[in-house]
Amino acid sequence: MMWIEKIVGDLGDKKSYLEYKSRVKRLPPGYREAAKALERYLMYMGPSDDGKALILMLNDLADLLEQSVADATPIRALVGDDPSEFAEAFLDNYAGGSWIRKERARLADSIDHAIEEQGQ
């Protein structure tokens, strides 16, 4: 590992992220806005502990939006009536987890343990 990568992180991931941002900038305005909104949600809820999975997820998002543009698929047809449901289903395809996912798992485990302690 180069010394600079020890300080600033994986340079390949940074380059891939910048390429993703460039792809989003080339989308038509509505799709660009949808990409930014989905990215914001996915970055908050997604694989924050795994840079490779995060980059893969964002590139797949760009692929999906670019294909939707090419196919003239309306944004609503793509994300459905509940965009957060779409984003959650999209997220389920990627490893890693956010602190929210970890806390959800911790809560479920704690409740299961409490039920076992209660003898139910």
N, C-alpha and C positions, 0 to 999 in steps of 0.2 A: 504494500500500500504506500502510495506516495505521501509525503509529509503534508501536502496541502489537503489531501482527502481526509487525513486525520483531523484537520482543523475544520474544514467546511463541509465534510460529508462526501458521499459518492458523487463524483462529477458526472458520471453517466446518467444518474437519476436526475440531476439538475438539468442536463442537456435535454433529456426526454421530456421533462416538465415544460421547459421553454418551447419545445417543438409542439407539445400539446396546446399551449397557450396560443401559439401562432396559428394552429389549425382552427381553434375556436374563433379567432379574430376574422378568419376568412368566411365564416358561416354568414348566411343572411341574417339581418337584424333580429327577427323573432327567435330564430334558432340559437343565435348567439346569446340572447337574453336567457333562454331556457337552459343553455349549457352553463351559464354562470350561476343560475339559481340551483341547478342540480349539483354542480361542483361544490357550491357552498354547503349544501346539505350533506353531500357524500364525504366531504373533507371533515365535517363535524362528526358524522356518524360512522365513518368508514375506517379502514385499516390504518389507523394513525401510528401503529407500532411496527408497520412493515412497509418500508419505502418501495420495494419492488412491487408488492401487491397494489399499492396506491397508484403507482405509475401505470401499471397494467390496467387498472380500473378506469383511470382517466382516459387512457388511449382507447379503450373499448367504448367509452362514452362518446368520444370524438368520432370513432368509426360509426357508431349507431346514428349519431346526428347527421354526419355527412351522407350516410346511406339514405336517411329519411329525406334529406334535401334532394338527393338524386332521384328518389322515388316519388317525390312530391307528397310525402306523407305529412298530413297536418300534425302540429305539435300535440293537440288534444288527443288525436288518434294514437299517438305514440305513448304519451304518459297516462292516458285515461282520465277519469274524473277525479281521482285522488293521486296527485303527484307524489306525495310521501309514500303511498303504497307502492307505486312504481319504483321509487328510489330504494325502498327497503327490499323489494324483490331483486332489483339490480345488485344491491349490496350483498345479498346472500350468495352470490357467485364468487366472492373474494375472501381469501383468508385474512387473518389479522383482525384486530378489533379495536374499537374506540373504548374510552373509559366508560361510556354508557353501556355498551354491550357487555363489558366486564362486570359492571354493577348489576345489570339485569341477571346475569348468570349467578352472581354472588347472592342476590336476593332470592332467586329460585332455590339455590342450594341451601340457604339458611332456613327457608320455610320448610323444605323437605326434611331437614335435620330436626327442626322444631316439632314437626308432625311425628317423626320417629321417636323423639324423646317423650312425646305425649302418649305414645303407645297406640297410635291409630294406623 
